Amino acid sequence: MGIPQGEIENTFERFYRVDKARSRETGGSGLGLHIAKSIMKLHKGEIKIISKEGVDTEVRLFFPI
């Protein structure tokens, strides 16, 4: 539920998890946003995260026209 502002840029790093208590058994490998950013870069697009800690997170994808 939400990502602290200081952690948002880190979420695009390989294997990074905001919640250090999570393990592979509880979900996620920490690769999803890294892969998404790589795909957006290949398409000359942009990916942005807007998050309110404790509330929600929104991921926006921008593609060139």
mmCIF file as Biopython writes it, N, C-alpha, C and O atoms, coordinates in Angstrom:
data_model
#
loop_
_atom_site.group_PDB
_atom_site.id
_atom_site.type_symbol
_atom_site.label_atom_id
_atom_site.label_alt_id
_atom_site.label_comp_id
_atom_site.label_asym_id
_atom_site.label_entity_id
_atom_site.label_seq_id
_atom_site.pdbx_PDB_ins_code
_atom_site.Cartn_x
_atom_site.Cartn_y
_atom_site.Cartn_z
_atom_site.occupancy
_atom_site.B_iso_or_equiv
_atom_site.auth_seq_id
_atom_site.auth_asym_id
_atom_site.pdbx_PDB_model_num
ATOM 1   N N  . MET A ? 1  ? 0.836  -1.189  0.000   1.0 0.0 1  A 1 
ATOM 2   C CA . MET A ? 1  ? 0.000  0.000   0.000   1.0 0.0 1  A 1 
ATOM 3   C C  . MET A ? 1  ? 0.874  1.243   0.000   1.0 0.0 1  A 1 
ATOM 4   O O  . MET A ? 1  ? 1.210  1.778   1.056   1.0 0.0 1  A 1 
ATOM 5   N N  . GLY A ? 2  ? 1.231  1.689   -1.168  1.0 0.0 2  A 1 
ATOM 6   C CA . GLY A ? 2  ? 2.013  2.904   -1.283  1.0 0.0 2  A 1 
ATOM 7   C C  . GLY A ? 2  ? 3.498  2.670   -1.076  1.0 0.0 2  A 1 
ATOM 8   O O  . GLY A ? 2  ? 3.911  1.749   -0.372  1.0 0.0 2  A 1 
ATOM 9   N N  . ILE A ? 3  ? 4.283  3.521   -1.701  1.0 0.0 3  A 1 
ATOM 10  C CA . ILE A ? 3  ? 5.736  3.428   -1.645  1.0 0.0 3  A 1 
ATOM 11  C C  . ILE A ? 3  ? 6.255  4.743   -1.083  1.0 0.0 3  A 1 
ATOM 12  O O  . ILE A ? 3  ? 5.831  5.809   -1.530  1.0 0.0 3  A 1 
ATOM 13  N N  . PRO A ? 4  ? 7.168  4.693   -0.107  1.0 0.0 4  A 1 
ATOM 14  C CA . PRO A ? 4  ? 7.749  5.939   0.399   1.0 0.0 4  A 1 
ATOM 15  C C  . PRO A ? 4  ? 8.453  6.699   -0.732  1.0 0.0 4  A 1 
ATOM 16  O O  . PRO A ? 4  ? 9.072  6.078   -1.596  1.0 0.0 4  A 1 
ATOM 17  N N  . GLN A ? 5  ? 8.366  8.025   -0.737  1.0 0.0 5  A 1 
ATOM 18  C CA . GLN A ? 5  ? 8.936  8.846   -1.805  1.0 0.0 5  A 1 
ATOM 19  C C  . GLN A ? 5  ? 10.418 8.540   -2.046  1.0 0.0 5  A 1 
ATOM 20  O O  . GLN A ? 5  ? 10.857 8.515   -3.195  1.0 0.0 5  A 1 
ATOM 21  N N  . GLY A ? 6  ? 11.176 8.312   -1.006  1.0 0.0 6  A 1 
ATOM 22  C CA . GLY A ? 6  ? 12.600 8.042   -1.146  1.0 0.0 6  A 1 
ATOM 23  C C  . GLY A ? 6  ? 12.923 6.706   -1.782  1.0 0.0 6  A 1 
ATOM 24  O O  . GLY A ? 6  ? 14.072 6.462   -2.150  1.0 0.0 6  A 1 
ATOM 25  N N  . GLU A ? 7  ? 11.935 5.834   -1.920  1.0 0.0 7  A 1 
ATOM 26  C CA . GLU A ? 7  ? 12.139 4.498   -2.455  1.0 0.0 7  A 1 
ATOM 27  C C  . GLU A ? 7  ? 11.708 4.353   -3.915  1.0 0.0 7  A 1 
ATOM 28  O O  . GLU A ? 7  ? 12.042 3.355   -4.554  1.0 0.0 7  A 1 
ATOM 29  N N  . ILE A ? 8  ? 10.976 5.324   -4.451  1.0 0.0 8  A 1 
ATOM 30  C CA . ILE A ? 8  ? 10.368 5.175   -5.779  1.0 0.0 8  A 1 
ATOM 31  C C  . ILE A ? 8  ? 11.398 4.897   -6.866  1.0 0.0 8  A 1 
ATOM 32  O O  . ILE A ? 8  ? 11.209 3.968   -7.651  1.0 0.0 8  A 1 
ATOM 33  N N  . GLU A ? 9  ? 12.480 5.667   -6.940  1.0 0.0 9  A 1 
ATOM 34  C CA . GLU A ? 9  ? 13.479 5.439   -7.994  1.0 0.0 9  A 1 
ATOM 35  C C  . GLU A ? 9  ? 14.141 4.072   -7.860  1.0 0.0 9  A 1 
ATOM 36  O O  . GLU A ? 9  ? 14.515 3.465   -8.863  1.0 0.0 9  A 1 
ATOM 37  N N  . ASN A ? 10 ? 14.288 3.583   -6.627  1.0 0.0 10 A 1 
ATOM 38  C CA . ASN A ? 10 ? 14.905 2.273   -6.400  1.0 0.0 10 A 1 
ATOM 39  C C  . ASN A ? 10 ? 14.063 1.125   -6.941  1.0 0.0 10 A 1 
ATOM 40  O O  . ASN A ? 10 ? 14.595 0.060   -7.253  1.0 0.0 10 A 1 
ATOM 41  N N  . THR A ? 11 ? 12.758 1.334   -7.054  1.0 0.0 11 A 1 
ATOM 42  C CA . THR A ? 11 ? 11.878 0.241   -7.475  1.0 0.0 11 A 1 
ATOM 43  C C  . THR A ? 11 ? 12.164 -0.245  -8.889  1.0 0.0 11 A 1 
ATOM 44  O O  . THR A ? 11 ? 11.730 -1.334  -9.263  1.0 0.0 11 A 1 
ATOM 45  N N  . PHE A ? 12 ? 12.889 0.546   -9.683  1.0 0.0 12 A 1 
ATOM 46  C CA . PHE A ? 12 ? 13.230 0.145   -11.053 1.0 0.0 12 A 1 
ATOM 47  C C  . PHE A ? 12 ? 14.519 -0.678  -11.115 1.0 0.0 12 A 1 
ATOM 48  O O  . PHE A ? 12 ? 14.885 -1.168  -12.183 1.0 0.0 12 A 1 
ATOM 49  N N  . GLU A ? 13 ? 15.211 -0.835  -9.984  1.0 0.0 13 A 1 
ATOM 50  C CA . GLU A ? 13 ? 16.442 -1.615  -9.951  1.0 0.0 13 A 1 
ATOM 51  C C  . GLU A ? 13 ? 16.098 -3.107  -9.895  1.0 0.0 13 A 1 
ATOM 52  O O  . GLU A ? 13 ? 15.097 -3.501  -9.296  1.0 0.0 13 A 1 
ATOM 53  N N  . ARG A ? 14 ? 16.937 -3.926  -10.525 1.0 0.0 14 A 1 
ATOM 54  C CA . ARG A ? 14 ? 16.712 -5.371  -10.515 1.0 0.0 14 A 1 
ATOM 55  C C  . ARG A ? 14 ? 16.727 -5.910  -9.091  1.0 0.0 14 A 1 
ATOM 56  O O  . ARG A ? 14 ? 17.577 -5.542  -8.280  1.0 0.0 14 A 1 
ATOM 57  N N  . PHE A ? 15 ? 15.781 -6.780  -8.805  1.0 0.0 15 A 1 
ATOM 58  C CA . PHE A ? 15 ? 15.656 -7.507  -7.539  1.0 0.0 15 A 1 
ATOM 59  C C  . PHE A ? 15 ? 15.357 -6.612  -6.333  1.0 0.0 15 A 1 
ATOM 60  O O  . PHE A ? 15 ? 15.465 -7.064  -5.193  1.0 0.0 15 A 1 
ATOM 61  N N  . TYR A ? 16 ? 14.986 -5.365  -6.567  1.0 0.0 16 A 1 
ATOM 62  C CA . TYR A ? 16 ? 14.698 -4.459  -5.455  1.0 0.0 16 A 1 
ATOM 63  C C  . TYR A ? 16 ? 13.273 -4.676  -4.954  1.0 0.0 16 A 1 
ATOM 64  O O  . TYR A ? 16 ? 12.336 -4.810  -5.741  1.0 0.0 16 A 1 
ATOM 65  N N  . ARG A ? 17 ? 13.132 -4.709  -3.643  1.0 0.0 17 A 1 
ATOM 66  C CA . ARG A ? 17 ? 11.813 -4.805  -3.014  1.0 0.0 17 A 1 
ATOM 67  C C  . ARG A ? 17 ? 11.715 -3.751  -1.939  1.0 0.0 17 A 1 
ATOM 68  O O  . ARG A ? 17 ? 12.612 -3.626  -1.104  1.0 0.0 17 A 1 
ATOM 69  N N  . VAL A ? 18 ? 10.641 -2.995  -1.949  1.0 0.0 18 A 1 
ATOM 70  C CA . VAL A ? 18 ? 10.454 -1.958  -0.944  1.0 0.0 18 A 1 
ATOM 71  C C  . VAL A ? 18 ? 10.291 -2.607  0.424   1.0 0.0 18 A 1 
ATOM 72  O O  . VAL A ? 18 ? 10.900 -2.172  1.401   1.0 0.0 18 A 1 
ATOM 73  N N  . ASP A ? 19 ? 9.468  -3.648  0.490   1.0 0.0 19 A 1 
ATOM 74  C CA . ASP A ? 19 ? 9.206  -4.348  1.748   1.0 0.0 19 A 1 
ATOM 75  C C  . ASP A ? 19 ? 10.242 -5.445  1.921   1.0 0.0 19 A 1 
ATOM 76  O O  . ASP A ? 19 ? 10.158 -6.493  1.280   1.0 0.0 19 A 1 
ATOM 77  N N  . LYS A ? 20 ? 11.222 -5.204  2.788   1.0 0.0 20 A 1 
ATOM 78  C CA . LYS A ? 20 ? 12.307 -6.172  3.000   1.0 0.0 20 A 1 
ATOM 79  C C  . LYS A ? 20 ? 11.821 -7.477  3.635   1.0 0.0 20 A 1 
ATOM 80  O O  . LYS A ? 20 ? 12.525 -8.487  3.593   1.0 0.0 20 A 1 
ATOM 81  N N  . ALA A ? 21 ? 10.629 -7.458  4.219   1.0 0.0 21 A 1 
ATOM 82  C CA . ALA A ? 21 ? 10.092 -8.648  4.864   1.0 0.0 21 A 1 
ATOM 83  C C  . ALA A ? 21 ? 9.542  -9.654  3.855   1.0 0.0 21 A 1 
ATOM 84  O O  . ALA A ? 21 ? 9.316  -10.815 4.195   1.0 0.0 21 A 1 
ATOM 85  N N  . ARG A ? 22 ? 9.324  -9.207  2.600   1.0 0.0 22 A 1 
ATOM 86  C CA . ARG A ? 22 ? 8.768  -10.108 1.585   1.0 0.0 22 A 1 
ATOM 87  C C  . ARG A ? 22 ? 9.831  -11.077 1.110   1.0 0.0 22 A 1 
ATOM 88  O O  . ARG A ? 22 ? 11.015 -10.747 1.045   1.0 0.0 22 A 1 
ATOM 89  N N  . SER A ? 23 ? 9.389  -12.271 0.782   1.0 0.0 23 A 1 
ATOM 90  C CA . SER A ? 23 ? 10.296 -13.282 0.251   1.0 0.0 23 A 1 
ATOM 91  C C  . SER A ? 23 ? 9.680  -13.837 -1.030  1.0 0.0 23 A 1 
ATOM 92  O O  . SER A ? 23 ? 8.560  -13.476 -1.391  1.0 0.0 23 A 1 
ATOM 93  N N  . ARG A ? 24 ? 10.401 -14.702 -1.706  1.0 0.0 24 A 1 
ATOM 94  C CA . ARG A ? 24 ? 9.869  -15.285 -2.937  1.0 0.0 24 A 1 
ATOM 95  C C  . ARG A ? 24 ? 8.576  -16.043 -2.666  1.0 0.0 24 A 1 
ATOM 96  O O  . ARG A ? 24 ? 7.706  -16.120 -3.534  1.0 0.0 24 A 1 
ATOM 97  N N  . GLU A ? 25 ? 8.447  -16.599 -1.476  1.0 0.0 25 A 1 
ATOM 98  C CA . GLU A ? 25 ? 7.245  -17.360 -1.139  1.0 0.0 25 A 1 
ATOM 99  C C  . GLU A ? 25 ? 6.023  -16.447 -1.040  1.0 0.0 25 A 1 
ATOM 100 O O  . GLU A ? 25 ? 4.906  -16.878 -1.325  1.0 0.0 25 A 1 
ATOM 101 N N  . THR A ? 26 ? 6.224  -15.188 -0.638  1.0 0.0 26 A 1 
ATOM 102 C CA . THR A ? 26 ? 5.085  -14.286 -0.472  1.0 0.0 26 A 1 
ATOM 103 C C  . THR A ? 26 ? 4.820  -13.456 -1.718  1.0 0.0 26 A 1 
ATOM 104 O O  . THR A ? 26 ? 3.896  -12.643 -1.737  1.0 0.0 26 A 1 
ATOM 105 N N  . GLY A ? 27 ? 5.620  -13.653 -2.758  1.0 0.0 27 A 1 
ATOM 106 C CA . GLY A ? 27 ? 5.324  -13.006 -4.027  1.0 0.0 27 A 1 
ATOM 107 C C  . GLY A ? 27 ? 6.379  -12.044 -4.522  1.0 0.0 27 A 1 
ATOM 108 O O  . GLY A ? 27 ? 6.948  -11.258 -3.764  1.0 0.0 27 A 1 
ATOM 109 N N  . GLY A ? 28 ? 6.621  -12.129 -5.815  1.0 0.0 28 A 1 
ATOM 110 C CA . GLY A ? 28 ? 7.509  -11.191 -6.479  1.0 0.0 28 A 1 
ATOM 111 C C  . GLY A ? 28 ? 8.974  -11.551 -6.420  1.0 0.0 28 A 1 
ATOM 112 O O  . GLY A ? 28 ? 9.472  -12.081 -5.427  1.0 0.0 28 A 1 
ATOM 113 N N  . SER A ? 29 ? 9.651  -11.246 -7.516  1.0 0.0 29 A 1 
ATOM 114 C CA . SER A ? 29 ? 11.096 -11.485 -7.572  1.0 0.0 29 A 1 
ATOM 115 C C  . SER A ? 29 ? 11.860 -10.169 -7.616  1.0 0.0 29 A 1 
ATOM 116 O O  . SER A ? 29 ? 13.090 -10.161 -7.551  1.0 0.0 29 A 1 
ATOM 117 N N  . GLY A ? 30 ? 11.140 -9.059  -7.724  1.0 0.0 30 A 1 
ATOM 118 C CA . GLY A ? 30 ? 11.791 -7.764  -7.801  1.0 0.0 30 A 1 
ATOM 119 C C  . GLY A ? 30 ? 12.262 -7.422  -9.208  1.0 0.0 30 A 1 
ATOM 120 O O  . GLY A ? 30 ? 13.133 -6.568  -9.376  1.0 0.0 30 A 1 
ATOM 121 N N  . LEU A ? 31 ? 11.704 -8.067  -10.207 1.0 0.0 31 A 1 
ATOM 122 C CA . LEU A ? 31 ? 12.117 -7.821  -11.592 1.0 0.0 31 A 1 
ATOM 123 C C  . LEU A ? 31 ? 11.070 -7.088  -12.424 1.0 0.0 31 A 1 
ATOM 124 O O  . LEU A ? 31 ? 11.410 -6.504  -13.453 1.0 0.0 31 A 1 
ATOM 125 N N  . GLY A ? 32 ? 9.832  -7.104  -12.015 1.0 0.0 32 A 1 
ATOM 126 C CA . GLY A ? 32 ? 8.734  -6.590  -12.839 1.0 0.0 32 A 1 
ATOM 127 C C  . GLY A ? 32 ? 8.900  -5.168  -13.319 1.0 0.0 32 A 1 
ATOM 128 O O  . GLY A ? 32 ? 8.796  -4.915  -14.519 1.0 0.0 32 A 1 
ATOM 129 N N  . LEU A ? 33 ? 9.157  -4.222  -12.415 1.0 0.0 33 A 1 
ATOM 130 C CA . LEU A ? 33 ? 9.277  -2.827  -12.828 1.0 0.0 33 A 1 
ATOM 131 C C  . LEU A ? 33 ? 10.562 -2.577  -13.597 1.0 0.0 33 A 1 
ATOM 132 O O  . LEU A ? 33 ? 10.604 -1.694  -14.453 1.0 0.0 33 A 1 
ATOM 133 N N  . HIS A ? 34 ? 11.608 -3.333  -13.309 1.0 0.0 34 A 1 
ATOM 134 C CA . HIS A ? 34 ? 12.850 -3.210  -14.081 1.0 0.0 34 A 1 
ATOM 135 C C  . HIS A ? 34 ? 12.597 -3.622  -15.536 1.0 0.0 34 A 1 
ATOM 136 O O  . HIS A ? 34 ? 13.032 -2.938  -16.463 1.0 0.0 34 A 1 
ATOM 137 N N  . ILE A ? 35 ? 11.905 -4.719  -15.726 1.0 0.0 35 A 1 
ATOM 138 C CA . ILE A ? 35 ? 11.579 -5.192  -17.075 1.0 0.0 35 A 1 
ATOM 139 C C  . ILE A ? 35 ? 10.658 -4.192  -17.772 1.0 0.0 35 A 1 
ATOM 140 O O  . ILE A ? 35 ? 10.863 -3.871  -18.942 1.0 0.0 35 A 1 
ATOM 141 N N  . ALA A ? 36 ? 9.652  -3.702  -17.063 1.0 0.0 36 A 1 
ATOM 142 C CA . ALA A ? 36 ? 8.721  -2.730  -17.643 1.0 0.0 36 A 1 
ATOM 143 C C  . ALA A ? 36 ? 9.454  -1.469  -18.097 1.0 0.0 36 A 1 
ATOM 144 O O  . ALA A ? 36 ? 9.178  -0.948  -19.178 1.0 0.0 36 A 1 
ATOM 145 N N  . LYS A ? 37 ? 10.383 -0.975  -17.280 1.0 0.0 37 A 1 
ATOM 146 C CA . LYS A ? 37 ? 11.134 0.223   -17.658 1.0 0.0 37 A 1 
ATOM 147 C C  . LYS A ? 37 ? 12.012 -0.049  -18.884 1.0 0.0 37 A 1 
ATOM 148 O O  . LYS A ? 37 ? 12.145 0.811   -19.754 1.0 0.0 37 A 1 
ATOM 149 N N  . SER A ? 38 ? 12.606 -1.237  -18.951 1.0 0.0 38 A 1 
ATOM 150 C CA . SER A ? 38 ? 13.436 -1.598  -20.110 1.0 0.0 38 A 1 
ATOM 151 C C  . SER A ? 38 ? 12.603 -1.640  -21.390 1.0 0.0 38 A 1 
ATOM 152 O O  . SER A ? 38 ? 13.053 -1.175  -22.437 1.0 0.0 38 A 1 
ATOM 153 N N  . ILE A ? 39 ? 11.407 -2.188  -21.312 1.0 0.0 39 A 1 
ATOM 154 C CA . ILE A ? 39 ? 10.517 -2.255  -22.474 1.0 0.0 39 A 1 
ATOM 155 C C  . ILE A ? 39 ? 10.105 -0.848  -22.903 1.0 0.0 39 A 1 
ATOM 156 O O  . ILE A ? 39 ? 10.101 -0.534  -24.093 1.0 0.0 39 A 1 
ATOM 157 N N  . MET A ? 40 ? 9.760  -0.007  -21.936 1.0 0.0 40 A 1 
ATOM 158 C CA . MET A ? 40 ? 9.374  1.367   -22.265 1.0 0.0 40 A 1 
ATOM 159 C C  . MET A ? 40 ? 10.525 2.114   -22.928 1.0 0.0 40 A 1 
ATOM 160 O O  . MET A ? 40 ? 10.311 2.885   -23.863 1.0 0.0 40 A 1 
ATOM 161 N N  . LYS A ? 41 ? 11.726 1.891   -22.455 1.0 0.0 41 A 1 
ATOM 162 C CA . LYS A ? 41 ? 12.899 2.538   -23.031 1.0 0.0 41 A 1 
ATOM 163 C C  . LYS A ? 41 ? 13.093 2.108   -24.491 1.0 0.0 41 A 1 
ATOM 164 O O  . LYS A ? 41 ? 13.427 2.933   -25.340 1.0 0.0 41 A 1 
ATOM 165 N N  . LEU A ? 42 ? 12.887 0.832   -24.779 1.0 0.0 42 A 1 
ATOM 166 C CA . LEU A ? 42 ? 13.007 0.330   -26.149 1.0 0.0 42 A 1 
ATOM 167 C C  . LEU A ? 42 ? 11.990 0.975   -27.087 1.0 0.0 42 A 1 
ATOM 168 O O  . LEU A ? 42 ? 12.247 1.141   -28.280 1.0 0.0 42 A 1 
ATOM 169 N N  . HIS A ? 43 ? 10.849 1.330   -26.541 1.0 0.0 43 A 1 
ATOM 170 C CA . HIS A ? 43 ? 9.781  1.961   -27.322 1.0 0.0 43 A 1 
ATOM 171 C C  . HIS A ? 43 ? 9.836  3.492   -27.239 1.0 0.0 43 A 1 
ATOM 172 O O  . HIS A ? 43 ? 8.917  4.185   -27.676 1.0 0.0 43 A 1 
ATOM 173 N N  . LYS A ? 44 ? 10.929 3.998   -26.672 1.0 0.0 44 A 1 
ATOM 174 C CA . LYS A ? 44 ? 11.123 5.441   -26.498 1.0 0.0 44 A 1 
ATOM 175 C C  . LYS A ? 44 ? 10.002 6.074   -25.663 1.0 0.0 44 A 1 
ATOM 176 O O  . LYS A ? 44 ? 9.611  7.221   -25.876 1.0 0.0 44 A 1 
ATOM 177 N N  . GLY A ? 45 ? 9.510  5.293   -24.720 1.0 0.0 45 A 1 
ATOM 178 C CA . GLY A ? 45 ? 8.461  5.763   -23.827 1.0 0.0 45 A 1 
ATOM 179 C C  . GLY A ? 45 ? 9.014  6.045   -22.447 1.0 0.0 45 A 1 
ATOM 180 O O  . GLY A ? 45 ? 10.226 6.050   -22.231 1.0 0.0 45 A 1 
ATOM 181 N N  . GLU A ? 46 ? 8.117  6.276   -21.533 1.0 0.0 46 A 1 
ATOM 182 C CA . GLU A ? 46 ? 8.498  6.632   -20.181 1.0 0.0 46 A 1 
ATOM 183 C C  . GLU A ? 46 ? 7.543  5.955   -19.199 1.0 0.0 46 A 1 
ATOM 184 O O  . GLU A ? 46 ? 6.363  5.770   -19.496 1.0 0.0 46 A 1 
ATOM 185 N N  . ILE A ? 47 ? 8.055  5.594   -18.047 1.0 0.0 47 A 1 
ATOM 186 C CA . ILE A ? 47 ? 7.226  5.005   -16.997 1.0 0.0 47 A 1 
ATOM 187 C C  . ILE A ? 47 ? 7.419  5.836   -15.734 1.0 0.0 47 A 1 
ATOM 188 O O  . ILE A ? 47 ? 8.547  6.157   -15.361 1.0 0.0 47 A 1 
ATOM 189 N N  . LYS A ? 48 ? 6.318  6.180   -15.083 1.0 0.0 48 A 1 
ATOM 190 C CA . LYS A ? 48 ? 6.375  6.990   -13.866 1.0 0.0 48 A 1 
ATOM 191 C C  . LYS A ? 48 ? 5.525  6.340   -12.787 1.0 0.0 48 A 1 
ATOM 192 O O  . LYS A ? 48 ? 4.497  5.722   -13.065 1.0 0.0 48 A 1 
ATOM 193 N N  . ILE A ? 49 ? 5.974  6.495   -11.565 1.0 0.0 49 A 1 
ATOM 194 C CA . ILE A ? 49 ? 5.233  5.980   -10.412 1.0 0.0 49 A 1 
ATOM 195 C C  . ILE A ? 49 ? 4.781  7.162   -9.578  1.0 0.0 49 A 1 
ATOM 196 O O  . ILE A ? 49 ? 5.570  8.043   -9.236  1.0 0.0 49 A 1 
ATOM 197 N N  . ILE A ? 50 ? 3.498  7.165   -9.259  1.0 0.0 50 A 1 
ATOM 198 C CA . ILE A ? 50 ? 2.920  8.161   -8.360  1.0 0.0 50 A 1 
ATOM 199 C C  . ILE A ? 50 ? 2.375  7.370   -7.172  1.0 0.0 50 A 1 
ATOM 200 O O  . ILE A ? 50 ? 1.525  6.494   -7.333  1.0 0.0 50 A 1 
ATOM 201 N N  . SER A ? 51 ? 2.870  7.687   -5.993  1.0 0.0 51 A 1 
ATOM 202 C CA . SER A ? 51 ? 2.501  6.878   -4.841  1.0 0.0 51 A 1 
ATOM 203 C C  . SER A ? 51 ? 2.279  7.728   -3.604  1.0 0.0 51 A 1 
ATOM 204 O O  . SER A ? 51 ? 2.962  8.726   -3.378  1.0 0.0 51 A 1 
ATOM 205 N N  . LYS A ? 52 ? 1.310  7.309   -2.814  1.0 0.0 52 A 1 
ATOM 206 C CA . LYS A ? 52 ? 1.047  7.901   -1.508  1.0 0.0 52 A 1 
ATOM 207 C C  . LYS A ? 52 ? 1.232  6.789   -0.487  1.0 0.0 52 A 1 
ATOM 208 O O  . LYS A ? 52 ? 0.462  5.829   -0.448  1.0 0.0 52 A 1 
ATOM 209 N N  . GLU A ? 53 ? 2.257  6.930   0.331   1.0 0.0 53 A 1 
ATOM 210 C CA . GLU A ? 53 ? 2.571  5.883   1.306   1.0 0.0 53 A 1 
ATOM 211 C C  . GLU A ? 53 ? 1.360  5.597   2.194   1.0 0.0 53 A 1 
ATOM 212 O O  . GLU A ? 53 ? 0.733  6.510   2.732   1.0 0.0 53 A 1 
ATOM 213 N N  . GLY A ? 54 ? 1.050  4.317   2.333   1.0 0.0 54 A 1 
ATOM 214 C CA . GLY A ? 54 ? -0.076 3.898   3.138   1.0 0.0 54 A 1 
ATOM 215 C C  . GLY A ? 54 ? -1.415 4.001   2.437   1.0 0.0 54 A 1 
ATOM 216 O O  . GLY A ? 54 ? -2.439 3.620   3.006   1.0 0.0 54 A 1 
ATOM 217 N N  . VAL A ? 55 ? -1.429 4.515   1.196   1.0 0.0 55 A 1 
ATOM 218 C CA . VAL A ? 55 ? -2.695 4.694   0.482   1.0 0.0 55 A 1 
ATOM 219 C C  . VAL A ? 55 ? -2.716 3.845   -0.787  1.0 0.0 55 A 1 
ATOM 220 O O  . VAL A ? 55 ? -3.392 2.818   -0.836  1.0 0.0 55 A 1 
ATOM 221 N N  . ASP A ? 56 ? -1.973 4.273   -1.821  1.0 0.0 56 A 1 
ATOM 222 C CA . ASP A ? 56 ? -1.981 3.522   -3.079  1.0 0.0 56 A 1 
ATOM 223 C C  . ASP A ? 56 ? -0.787 3.897   -3.945  1.0 0.0 56 A 1 
ATOM 224 O O  . ASP A ? 56 ? -0.032 4.816   -3.627  1.0 0.0 56 A 1 
ATOM 225 N N  . THR A ? 57 ? -0.634 3.174   -5.038  1.0 0.0 57 A 1 
ATOM 226 C CA . THR A ? 57 ? 0.426  3.427   -6.007  1.0 0.0 57 A 1 
ATOM 227 C C  . THR A ? 57 ? -0.171 3.359   -7.397  1.0 0.0 57 A 1 
ATOM 228 O O  . THR A ? 57 ? -0.967 2.472   -7.704  1.0 0.0 57 A 1 
ATOM 229 N N  . GLU A ? 58 ? 0.222  4.306   -8.232  1.0 0.0 58 A 1 
ATOM 230 C CA . GLU A ? 58 ? -0.237 4.358   -9.615  1.0 0.0 58 A 1 
ATOM 231 C C  . GLU A ? 58 ? 0.995  4.349   -10.510 1.0 0.0 58 A 1 
ATOM 232 O O  . GLU A ? 58 ? 1.933  5.117   -10.296 1.0 0.0 58 A 1 
ATOM 233 N N  . VAL A ? 59 ? 0.988  3.472   -11.517 1.0 0.0 59 A 1 
ATOM 234 C CA . VAL A ? 59 ? 2.076  3.401   -12.479 1.0 0.0 59 A 1 
ATOM 235 C C  . VAL A ? 59 ? 1.528  3.895   -13.808 1.0 0.0 59 A 1 
ATOM 236 O O  . VAL A ? 59 ? 0.538  3.372   -14.319 1.0 0.0 59 A 1 
ATOM 237 N N  . ARG A ? 60 ? 2.189  4.913   -14.363 1.0 0.0 60 A 1 
ATOM 238 C CA . ARG A ? 60 ? 1.733  5.494   -15.640 1.0 0.0 60 A 1 
ATOM 239 C C  . ARG A ? 60 ? 2.751  5.205   -16.730 1.0 0.0 60 A 1 
ATOM 240 O O  . ARG A ? 60 ? 3.959  5.330   -16.531 1.0 0.0 60 A 1 
ATOM 241 N N  . LEU A ? 61 ? 2.231  4.817   -17.887 1.0 0.0 61 A 1 
ATOM 242 C CA . LEU A ? 61 ? 3.067  4.542   -19.051 1.0 0.0 61 A 1 
ATOM 243 C C  . LEU A ? 61 ? 2.797  5.602   -20.102 1.0 0.0 61 A 1 
ATOM 244 O O  . LEU A ? 61 ? 1.644  5.894   -20.420 1.0 0.0 61 A 1 
ATOM 245 N N  . PHE A ? 62 ? 3.867  6.178   -20.640 1.0 0.0 62 A 1 
ATOM 246 C CA . PHE A ? 62 ? 3.748  7.212   -21.667 1.0 0.0 62 A 1 
ATOM 247 C C  . PHE A ? 62 ? 4.449  6.724   -22.934 1.0 0.0 62 A 1 
ATOM 248 O O  . PHE A ? 62 ? 5.647  6.438   -22.921 1.0 0.0 62 A 1 
ATOM 249 N N  . PHE A ? 63 ? 3.691  6.632   -24.024 1.0 0.0 63 A 1 
ATOM 250 C CA . PHE A ? 63 ? 4.237  6.218   -25.310 1.0 0.0 63 A 1 
ATOM 251 C C  . PHE A ? 63 ? 4.293  7.420   -26.244 1.0 0.0 63 A 1 
ATOM 252 O O  . PHE A ? 63 ? 3.383  8.249   -26.231 1.0 0.0 63 A 1 
ATOM 253 N N  . PRO A ? 64 ? 5.342  7.531   -27.051 1.0 0.0 64 A 1 
ATOM 254 C CA . PRO A ? 64 ? 5.391  8.638   -28.009 1.0 0.0 64 A 1 
ATOM 255 C C  . PRO A ? 64 ? 4.345  8.429   -29.104 1.0 0.0 64 A 1 
ATOM 256 O O  . PRO A ? 64 ? 4.017  7.298   -29.463 1.0 0.0 64 A 1 
ATOM 257 N N  . ILE A ? 65 ? 3.842  9.522   -29.614 1.0 0.0 65 A 1 
ATOM 258 C CA . ILE A ? 65 ? 2.832  9.424   -30.679 1.0 0.0 65 A 1 
ATOM 259 C C  . ILE A ? 65 ? 3.531  9.426   -32.014 1.0 0.0 65 A 1 
ATOM 260 O O  . ILE A ? 65 ? 2.876  9.352   -33.053 1.0 0.0 65 A 1 
#
